[in-house]
Amino acid sequence: MLQVPVTGERSKRWMKHYRTEIAASTSSVLSTFVAYPLDSVKTRMQAYKFPTFIGCVQHTYKTEGTLGFWRGETSPIPAIVDSASANISGGLGVTAPLASITLVRTVSFSIYQKAKYTYSAWFERATGNAPLVVVNTPGSLPTFSTVTCFGAAGATAGGIITIIACPFELTKLSAQISVLMAKTNAVSVDDPIRRSYQQLGTFKTAKNIVKHRGIMGLYSGFHLHLLRDTIGTAVYFMTYESGKQMLTTYRGSSSTSPLAVVTAGGLCGIIYPIDSAKSIYQRNCLTHSKSRPIPTPKIEFFSRRMYRGLGVSMGRSCVVNAIFFSSFEFIKKRINVLED
């Protein structure tokens, strides 16, 4: 009888111990790569007045070519969310964003997984019932404790990861709209600043931000980013996890349901005006020096202009999360069945 080498046994134990991180990182690369161009179009529609999706796509292709759709992407949050330096077209390729999004999402998802088990244990000590036990009970429906547990865990992950994600997302936004910034008519004193962001890689973009805005310039828009990701991630996981539970009870569907993904992504549209305000604020920070104060845009939930690109964002969210969670669950299951 053949025996598994010790190194093989250690590898399996290591994979099982870090199955969440392995599944999250692999799924992040796959889902981000597939939906990469949609985020670029969404950001351009938010920051500049493109009236339609088709119009933005046509303008991007005409002025920047195919690679214009593949400039830095780092949305860290499953609801909506650059560190290496392999480059395409002047340093604006996909390898660096894929590395950063993988890091951010892996850490974020790991925090979420640990937080929901922690909060479930707290609920059990306080009430005698563990939300995660309720969720996994056949025939169960969402309760106040389960919804609260998932929402609190999502908010925790979204809030903590903002500290890491904000500089990445700012450099991503710069890469996505750098050509538009340079070509926009502006006061002459600001033109050199606008032009300085073109054709820069991740680290050069960060260095340029520090040059014009100081070291804290890397956290321009942090308050809006924190608000968006805390609320957005809480809403997403409350909806997604509760949707999975209900569909499993009523339809016996698999743990990862496309309908739950679509519904969760759709409900996250309620925070879209916050995301738009963040994009506009960060764009304004990039186009002005530190000496000029930048007012925070008003978050207008009933203004049509704050929802430019919403359809693209929701479509992207559905694509990203459908791929991410399907892959995540599949990889975790494959690792779990490995024999020790």
N, C-alpha and C positions, 0 to 999 in steps of 0.2 A: 504493500500500500504506500502510495506516494505521500509525502508530507510536505506541507507548505513551508518554504524557507522562513526563517525567523524574520528576515527583512520584509518578506511579503506580509507576514502577520502584523508586523509593526506598521506597515503602510496602511493596512486595512483598519487597524485601530485608530491611526491618525486621521484617516478619511472619515471614519464614523464620528470621531470627536469634533472635527471641524466641518461636518457635512453642511451646516447652514452657510458657512462662509464659502465653501467650494461651490455649492449650488448657486448662491447669490452672485458670486463673481463671474462664473461662466455664463449665467443667464443674462447678466448685465451687458456683457460684451455682445452677445447675440442680439438682444432686443434693441440696444442702442444703435448698433450698426445698421439694422434694417430700417429704423425710423429716423435716422440721422437727418435727412434733408427737411423733414416736416418741421422740426424745431427752428431751423434757420428761417424758413418762410414765416413761421409764427412770430418770431422775434422782430423781423423786418416789418411785418404788418403792425405790430404794437408800437415800435419806435418811430415809424414813418407812415405817412398817410397813403398807403396802398388800399384802394377801396375794395379790391377783390383778390381772392386767392390766385386766380388765373393771371391777373395783372401783375402780381408780385412775382410769380413764377416766370412770366415772360420777360419782365424787366431784369430779373436776376440772370437769366440765361443769356439775354442779349448783351448785358454789360460785363458779366463775369464768367460766362460759360458754365459748363457742367460742374466744375470744381467750386463754383460759387455756392452751391447747395451743401458743400461739405466743409464749411468753415466751423471751427470749434463748437462742440456741443457738450454741456455738462449738467443737465437737469438732474439733481440728485434725488428727487422725490418720486416714488412710484405713482403718486397722484397726478402729477402734472405731466429734471432735477433734469485736466491738462497738466499732466505732470511729466510725461516723457517727452522726447524731442525728435522723433522720426517725423519727417516733413514731406508734404506734397505742395507744390505751387507756393514757393516762398515761405515755407514754414507753417502753412495753414492746412494741415492734413488731418487724418482721422486717428492716427496712432496715439498721439498725446491725449486728445479728448477721451478716447476709449479707455486709456489707462486711468485717467482721473475719475471718470464716471463709474468705472468698476470699483475703484477705491471707495468713493463716496457712497455708492449704493450698497456695497458689501458691508461697510461699517454701519450704515443706517439700518439695514435690514437686520444685522446682528443685534443692534441696540433694541430694535423693535421686538425681536424674538425673546430676548432676555427680559425686557420690560414687561411684556404681557404675562410671562410666568411669574415675575415678581409681584405684579399687581394682583394676579389671580390668587397668589398665596396670601396676600394682605386681606383680600375679600374673604377668603376662607377662614382666616383667624378672626375676622370681625363678625361674620354672619354665619359661619358654619358651612357655607356653600362656595365651592370653587368655580368661577365662571368657565374655566377651560374644561372642567369635568362636565358641566352643563352642556357646553357646546358639542362635546363628543358623545353625548348620550343620544341614542337613536330616538327620533321622533320629537326632539326638543326644538323649541323656538327661542328667538332672541329675548333676553330679559334685560332689565336695567343694569344688572351687574355685568353681563357679557358685553353689552354695548359700551358701557363706561370703561371697562377694562381695555377693550380694543382702542377706544378713542384716546384714553390716557397714554397707552403705550405708543400710539402713533404720534401724539403730540410730543412726547418725550424724545422719540427718535428724530422727528422733524426739527425740534428746537436745538438739540445738541449738534446735529450734523451741520446746521447752518454755520457754525463756527469754522468748520473745515471747508464747506462748500462755497461760501460767499466769494472768496478770491477767485476760485475756479470759474464760477458762473460769470463773474465780471470780465475775466479774460475771454471767456466764451462769447459774451455779448459783443465785446470789442472786435473779435475776429469776424463775427457774423455781419456786423454793420459798418466795418471800417471803410469799405469802398463807398457806401452811401454817405457816411460822415464827411469824407473828403470831397465829395461832389456836391454837397448841399451848400447853397449860397449862404454865407454867414459874414459876420463882422470880420474885417480883415485881420484884426489882432488875434482872432481865434483860429484862423485858417491853418497856421503852422501846427497847432495842437491837433487839429482834426486830421491833417495829413500824416502826422507822425505815427499813427496807429496802423497804417497800411503795411501789408506784407511782413508782419512780425510773427515770430513763433511765440509760444506760451511764455517763456521766461523773459523774452525781450518785451513782450506786451506788459508783463508785470513790472518790469524795470521802468518802462515808460510811464506807467500809472504812478509809480512812486516818485518819479521825476516831476510830474506835473501836480500831483495831489498829496504827496507825502506818503509815509508808510501806511497810515490809516486809510489812505485812498483805496487800498485793496479791499477795504470793507465799506466802500460807498454803497449805500442802499441796504445796509445790514438790517436796519429796523424793519424795512418793508419785506426783506427776504425772510427774516425771522417770523413775522406775522403770517406771511404766505405759507411757509412750510409747516409751522406749528398747527395752524387751522387746517390746511389742506391735507396733511398726512393723517390727522385725527379723523377728518371726515371720510377720507379714502378707506382707512382700515375698518372704521365702524361699519361702513356700507358694504365693503367687500367681504369681511368675515361674517357679518350677519346675513348677507345675501347667500353665501355658500351654505350656511347653516339651514336657511329656509328652503333652498333648492334641494338640498340633500334630504330634508324631511318630506317635502311634498312630491319631489320627482325622482328621488333616489339618484340624482346626478353625481358625477365625480366631484372630488374635492375642489378642483379648479374649474369653475364654470365660466364660459365666455360671457354669459348674461350678467353674472356678478361683477366681472371686470368692467363691462360696458356701463352698467348702472353706477358703479363706484366712480368711474372716470367722469361720467356725465354730471353727477352731483358735485364733483369738485369744480365744476364750472362756476359755482357760486363765488369762488375766490378769485376768479379771473381778473376783475378790476384791480385787485391788489397786485397781481402779477404784471398787469399793464403799467400801473403806476411805478413799479420797481424798474421795469425796462426803460421807461421814459426818464426816470430820475437818474439811473446809471448812465444812460446816454448823455444826459446833460452834464454829469460829472466828468465824463470822458472828454467832452468838447470844451471844457473851461479849466483854467488853472485854479490852484488851491485858493488864491486870493479872492476869487469871486464866489460868494455864498450861493448855494443852489437850494431853492425852495423845494419842499416836498410836494409833488403833484397831489391834488385833491383826489381822494378815492371816491369816484362817483358810480355807485351801483346802478343808477338808472340812466346813465349816459351811454348812448350807442357807441360813441367813439372808444370807450373803454373796453369794448368787446370785439375790437378788430382782431381777427385771427382766432376767435374762439372755436370756430368749426374745425380749423386746422389743429388746434391744440387738443381738442377732444378726440379727433381722429387719431392723432399721434399717441395720446394717452391709451386709447383702446388697443392700438397696435403694440405699443411697447409692453403694456401690462399683460396682454393676452399671451404674448411670446414669453415674457419674463416668468410669469407664474406657472405656465404650463411646463416650461423648461425646469424651473425651480423644483416643482413637485416631482417631476420625472427623475431628475438627478438625485434628489434626496431619497426617493424610493429605491433607486438602483444601489445607492450606497448602503441603505439600511438592510438590504437583503444579502450583503456580503457576509460570508461566514467568517467568524473569528478564528 
